[in-house]
Amino acid sequence: MIRLAALLRADRRALAVPLAAVLPLLATGCGPSVQVQLGLKNVPLDITVGNEPLQPPHPGGPAAAPLAEALPAFNVPIIGVPAGSPPGRFPSFVLPPPPDDGSALCPQLDPQRPSPAAATPEVADAATVGRWAFRQTGTVSRGGAPATPLDAATTRTVTTAAQTGQGVYGFSETGVALGFPNSSAGYSATNSTAPPSTPLVSPTSRFALARLSIAVPGGSVDFQPASPLTLLSTPAAAASTYQPDPSNPAAPGTTGSWNDSQTDPVSGTTVSISASDSGLVKVNACGTPVDAWQVTGTLRVVGTRVTTATGTVPATTNLTMSVTYSVATGLGGLIVDWAEKTGSGGTLGGSPFSVDGEATLSSPTPAPLP
């Protein structure tokens, strides 16, 4: 049908001349001689084949909508193009600046997750050796220079974690110590099972600072007292009126508040603290809650010398800090959150120093040491 229609659709005028020449010859080739009469007539057919020219719209009919109006409208977001940009200029896409700390990348605390260890009243196990990740916010100023942001992420390396005796534990930590960057500290813990110093005295149950070395230009401010400085009085309990425990005379009663002051016999540096236990808290280790005892208080560091490679040299240290920190007794006494703010006019190793920041544990498990 398509081929027949195509033949019928062919230009009839173009076929007229060849047919007129050929038909007389066919008619006289054989048979009787009969005069042939040939005629052409236009016959309209309702058949359309091929590409028919587009017909103009019917007069009075609706006009087709422009392409821009026929398509659905979509709002195209343009990022980073300032108002008043020249028309026709291709917009530049600008990524938003990265966050100034890791908080935006850290998931919120999930209360359904278990803590890696319960906050026990006393430290009853050694800390875990490894590289513990922390996230930081805040600023630090050294030598009178303008304050600069603390590193958004930092690592504290725990080493020499062990039980050193009955009810006695200890570990060392480098990276950040008590809010001081590039510093190190040693911690010790004793519980009520530790042997008393004398048969008539109850053992001292506490988590304490045994050593501190704060990095300063040319040396360090060192603190290593004969007796550690109490950072958490244990058995831990929220601050309350003193109540002895009649069922366990070996365990000292605690008010949840304490004052302590210790001095390094070599450097002469003195560190003192006045603090109270605020009770149990859950620290957000990027989604995982870590049970800990929270402490609020005032810490003061006073000294007159800086330790160098050849000895000590005169240099004044006088810092007073408001501190809030959380001790995870179930993790061997690891401090999983530390916030500090120095008072005005503080000096460290002979130079002005100030810090206002907070460091929080980012992962409930440490990375292994290399």
C-alpha positions in Angstrom: 0.0 0.0 0.0 2.8 2.4 0.8 4.5 1.8 -2.5 1.2 2.2 -4.4 0.5 5.4 -2.5 3.9 6.7 -3.3 3.3 6.1 -7.0 -0.1 7.8 -6.9 1.5 10.7 -5.0 4.2 11.2 -7.7 4.1 14.2 -9.8 1.4 13.4 -12.4 2.7 16.0 -14.8 6.1 14.4 -14.8 4.6 11.1 -15.9 2.4 12.5 -18.6 5.1 13.0 -21.3 6.6 9.5 -21.1 3.3 7.7 -21.1 2.1 9.7 -24.1 5.1 8.5 -26.1 5.1 4.9 -25.0 1.4 3.9 -25.2 0.9 4.4 -29.0 3.9 2.1 -29.6 2.5 -0.6 -27.3 -0.9 -0.3 -28.9 0.4 -0.8 -32.5 2.8 -3.6 -31.7 0.3 -6.4 -32.3 -3.5 -7.0 -32.8 -5.9 -5.0 -34.6 -5.2 -1.4 -35.3 -7.3 0.7 -32.9 -6.9 4.4 -32.4 -5.9 5.2 -28.8 -7.2 8.3 -27.0 -5.2 9.4 -24.0 -6.5 11.8 -21.4 -5.4 13.0 -17.8 -7.7 13.9 -15.0 -7.0 15.2 -11.5 -8.5 12.9 -8.9 -8.3 14.0 -5.2 -7.0 11.2 -2.9 -7.2 11.1 1.0 -3.7 9.8 1.2 -0.7 11.6 2.7 2.8 10.1 2.2 6.1 11.5 3.1 6.9 14.9 4.7 3.9 17.1 4.2 4.6 20.8 4.7 3.4 22.3 8.0 0.1 24.0 7.7 -0.4 27.4 9.4 -2.7 27.4 12.4 -6.4 27.7 11.8 -7.4 31.3 11.9 -8.8 32.2 15.3 -7.3 29.1 17.0 -5.2 29.3 20.2 -1.5 30.0 19.7 1.0 27.4 20.9 2.7 28.4 24.2 6.4 29.4 24.0 8.9 26.6 24.9 9.9 28.3 28.2 6.3 28.5 29.3 5.5 24.9 28.2 8.2 23.4 30.3 7.7 23.1 34.1 9.4 25.7 36.2 12.3 24.5 38.4 14.2 26.6 40.9 17.9 26.3 40.2 20.1 26.9 43.2 23.0 29.2 42.6 25.8 28.8 45.3 28.2 31.6 46.0 27.0 34.2 43.5 26.9 37.7 45.1 24.0 39.9 44.6 24.3 42.2 41.7 26.5 40.0 39.5 26.6 41.1 35.9 23.9 39.5 33.8 25.0 36.8 31.5 28.1 36.0 33.5 28.5 32.3 34.2 28.1 31.9 38.0 31.0 30.5 39.9 30.2 27.7 42.5 32.0 28.3 45.8 32.1 25.6 48.4 31.2 26.7 51.9 34.2 27.1 54.3 35.0 24.1 56.4 33.9 24.2 60.0 36.5 25.6 62.4 36.2 22.6 64.7 35.1 19.0 64.5 31.8 19.4 66.1 29.9 19.5 62.8 31.4 16.2 61.9 30.8 14.5 65.2 27.4 12.7 65.7 25.2 13.6 68.6 25.2 11.4 71.6 23.1 8.3 71.2 21.5 7.4 74.5 20.7 3.9 73.3 24.4 3.0 73.0 26.1 1.5 76.0 29.1 3.2 77.6 32.4 1.4 77.1 32.8 1.2 80.8 30.6 2.2 83.8 31.8 5.1 86.0 32.8 3.0 89.1 33.2 4.8 92.5 36.9 4.0 92.4 39.5 3.2 89.7 39.8 -0.6 89.7 41.6 -1.3 86.5 44.5 0.1 84.4 44.0 2.5 81.6 44.3 1.3 78.0 47.5 2.1 76.1 47.0 3.7 72.7 46.4 7.0 70.9 43.1 8.5 72.0 41.5 11.0 69.6 40.1 14.3 71.0 38.3 17.3 69.4 39.0 20.8 70.6 37.4 24.2 70.6 38.7 27.5 71.9 41.8 29.7 71.7 45.3 30.1 73.1 47.6 33.1 73.4 51.4 32.9 74.1 53.8 35.7 74.7 51.2 38.4 74.4 50.4 37.5 70.8 46.8 37.6 69.6 44.8 34.5 70.5 44.8 31.8 67.9 42.4 28.8 67.5 43.4 25.5 69.2 43.8 22.6 66.9 40.4 21.2 66.0 41.7 17.6 66.5 44.4 16.3 68.7 45.7 13.0 70.0 46.7 12.0 73.5 49.1 9.1 73.7 48.7 6.9 76.8 51.7 4.7 77.7 53.0 2.8 80.7 49.5 2.0 81.9 49.7 -0.7 84.5 48.7 -1.9 88.0 51.8 -1.1 90.1 50.5 -2.7 93.4 47.5 -3.8 95.3 44.8 -1.3 94.4 47.3 1.1 92.8 47.4 2.1 89.1 49.1 4.6 86.9 49.7 5.8 83.4 51.5 8.5 81.4 49.9 10.8 78.8 51.5 13.1 76.2 50.0 15.6 73.7 47.8 17.8 75.9 47.9 17.9 79.7 45.4 19.7 81.8 44.6 22.0 78.8 48.3 22.9 78.1 49.3 22.1 74.5 52.4 20.0 73.7 52.7 18.9 77.3 52.8 15.6 79.3 51.5 14.3 82.6 51.5 11.2 84.8 48.5 10.0 86.8 48.0 7.6 89.6 45.0 6.1 91.3 44.6 4.2 94.6 41.4 2.5 95.8 40.2 1.2 99.1 42.0 -2.2 98.6 45.4 -0.5 98.6 47.5 -1.2 101.7 47.3 1.7 104.2 50.4 3.8 104.9 50.1 2.6 108.5 47.9 -0.1 110.1 45.8 2.6 111.9 45.1 4.8 108.9 42.6 4.0 106.1 44.1 4.0 102.6 43.8 7.1 100.5 41.4 6.5 97.7 41.8 9.0 94.9 42.7 9.7 91.3 45.6 12.1 91.3 48.2 14.1 89.2 51.6 12.6 89.8 53.6 14.6 87.3 53.2 17.6 84.9 55.5 19.0 82.3 54.3 22.2 80.5 56.2 23.1 77.4 57.5 26.7 77.2 60.1 28.3 74.9 63.5 27.0 75.9 62.3 24.4 78.4 59.4 23.4 80.5 57.6 24.2 83.7 57.9 20.9 85.7 55.9 19.6 88.6 56.7 16.3 90.3 55.7 16.3 93.9 56.5 13.8 96.6 52.7 13.1 97.0 50.3 13.3 94.0 47.8 16.1 93.7 44.1 14.9 94.1 42.0 15.4 91.0 39.1 13.2 92.1 38.3 12.1 95.6 37.1 8.5 95.7 34.9 6.6 96.3 33.4 9.2 94.0 30.1 10.8 94.9 28.4 14.1 94.2 29.2 16.8 96.7 27.3 16.4 99.9 27.6 16.6 103.7 30.3 14.2 105.1 28.8 10.8 105.8 31.1 8.0 107.1 30.3 4.5 105.8 29.7 2.3 108.8 29.4 -0.9 106.7 32.9 -0.4 105.3 35.3 1.2 107.7 38.3 0.7 105.4 36.7 3.0 102.8 37.1 6.6 103.7 34.0 8.8 103.7 34.0 11.6 101.2 32.1 14.9 101.0 32.7 15.1 97.2 34.7 18.3 97.8 38.4 18.7 98.5 41.3 21.1 98.6 44.9 20.0 97.9 48.3 21.6 97.3 51.6 20.0 96.4 55.1 21.3 95.6 57.9 20.0 93.4 61.0 19.8 95.7 63.4 20.5 92.8 61.7 23.2 90.6 59.7 24.7 93.4 56.6 24.7 91.3 53.4 24.5 93.3 50.0 23.3 92.0 46.9 23.7 94.1 43.3 22.8 93.6 39.9 23.5 95.2 37.2 21.3 93.6 33.9 19.5 94.1 32.3 16.4 92.4 29.3 17.4 90.4 28.1 13.8 90.0 27.8 11.4 87.0 27.7 12.7 83.4 27.7 11.1 80.0 30.4 12.5 77.7 29.7 12.4 74.0 32.5 10.5 72.3 31.0 11.3 68.8 27.8 9.3 69.4 28.9 7.0 72.1 28.2 8.0 75.7 31.1 7.6 78.1 30.2 7.5 81.8 32.3 9.7 84.0 32.5 11.8 87.2 32.4 15.5 86.5 34.6 17.9 88.6 34.4 21.7 88.8 37.0 23.8 90.5 39.9 26.2 90.5 43.4 25.1 89.6 46.5 27.3 90.3 50.1 26.8 89.0 52.8 29.0 90.7 56.5 28.7 90.1 59.8 30.7 89.8 61.9 28.5 87.5 61.9 26.8 84.1 63.7 23.5 83.6 66.2 23.6 80.6 68.6 21.0 79.2 71.3 22.3 81.5 69.3 22.9 84.7 66.8 25.5 85.8 66.7 29.2 85.1 64.6 32.0 86.8 61.2 32.5 85.1 57.8 33.3 86.7 54.7 31.2 86.4 51.5 32.4 87.9 48.3 31.0 86.4 44.8 30.6 87.9 42.3 28.6 85.8 38.6 27.8 86.2 38.3 24.1 85.2 35.6 21.6 84.5 36.7 18.0 83.7 35.3 14.5 83.6 37.1 11.4 84.9 36.2 8.0 83.5 37.1 5.8 86.4 35.9 2.8 84.4 38.7 3.6 81.8 41.4 3.7 84.4 41.0 7.4 85.2 41.2 8.8 81.7 40.1 12.4 81.6 37.6 12.3 78.7 36.6 16.0 78.8 38.6 19.0 80.0 37.5 22.7 79.8 39.7 25.5 81.2 39.8 29.3 81.2 42.7 31.3 82.6 42.3 34.5 84.5 43.7 37.8 83.3 47.3 38.7 83.7 48.6 35.1 83.7 52.2 34.2 83.0 53.8 30.9 82.1 57.6 30.5 82.0 58.1 34.2 82.2 55.7 35.1 79.3 52.0 36.1 79.2 49.8 33.1 78.6 46.1 32.6 78.3 43.8 29.7 77.2 40.1 29.3 76.9 39.1 26.0 75.4 37.7 22.5 75.8 38.8 19.1 74.6 36.4 16.1 74.4 37.0 12.5 73.6 36.1 11.6 70.0 36.3 7.8 70.1 35.6 5.4 72.9 38.5 3.2 71.7 42.1 4.2 71.1 44.2 3.6 68.0 47.1 1.2 68.6 50.6 2.5 69.1 52.9 2.3 66.1 
